[in-house]
Amino acid sequence: MRNIGTGKVEFFLADGSIREYEGEVEINADRVVVTEIININGNPAGAREINLPKGQCVVFWVPEVYEAV
């Protein structure tokens, strides 16, 4: 199973609503960390990390292709 890469995370809240986060996803023991890039006027200006419990998340990975060197 993958534990790091680019993707989208759906986080299910206690009231039944869903929040979606996109960015670099890292899965630790019982947490999912999403790093979102903050853009201002089209330029990267920073990043924010969101730490979520793994039991309430669904991760959708973006396919990545790596070229052998």
C-alpha positions in Angstrom: 0.0 0.0 0.0 1.2 3.5 -0.8 1.8 5.8 2.2 3.0 9.0 0.4 2.1 10.8 -2.8 -0.2 13.2 -4.5 -3.9 12.7 -4.0 -7.3 13.8 -2.7 -8.6 13.1 0.8 -12.3 13.0 1.7 -12.8 13.5 5.4 -16.1 12.5 7.0 -17.2 14.8 9.8 -19.4 13.7 12.7 -22.4 15.6 11.4 -22.4 13.6 8.1 -20.8 16.2 5.9 -17.7 15.6 3.9 -14.6 17.9 3.4 -12.2 17.4 0.6 -8.5 18.3 0.6 -6.0 18.0 -2.3 -2.3 18.0 -2.2 0.6 15.8 -1.0 -0.7 13.0 1.2 1.3 11.1 3.8 -0.2 8.3 5.8 1.3 7.6 9.3 0.3 5.0 11.9 -3.2 6.4 12.6 -3.1 9.8 11.0 -3.3 11.2 7.4 -1.3 14.4 6.8 -2.3 16.6 3.8 0.0 19.4 2.7 -1.8 22.0 0.6 0.1 24.6 -1.4 -1.2 28.1 -1.0 -1.1 30.2 -4.1 -1.4 34.0 -4.2 -1.8 35.6 -7.6 -0.8 32.3 -9.2 2.5 32.0 -7.4 3.2 29.5 -4.6 3.3 31.5 -1.3 3.4 28.8 1.3 1.9 25.6 2.5 -0.4 24.3 5.2 -0.5 20.9 6.7 -3.8 19.3 7.8 -3.6 16.4 10.2 -6.7 14.1 10.1 -7.6 10.8 11.8 -7.1 7.9 9.4 -10.4 6.1 10.4 -12.5 9.0 9.0 -10.7 9.4 5.7 -10.8 8.0 2.2 -7.7 8.6 0.1 -7.8 8.8 -3.7 -4.3 8.7 -5.2 -3.3 10.5 -8.4 -1.5 8.1 -10.7 2.2 8.9 -10.9 4.7 7.6 -13.5 8.3 7.4 -12.7 10.9 7.1 -15.4 13.7 4.5 -14.8 17.2 6.1 -14.9 
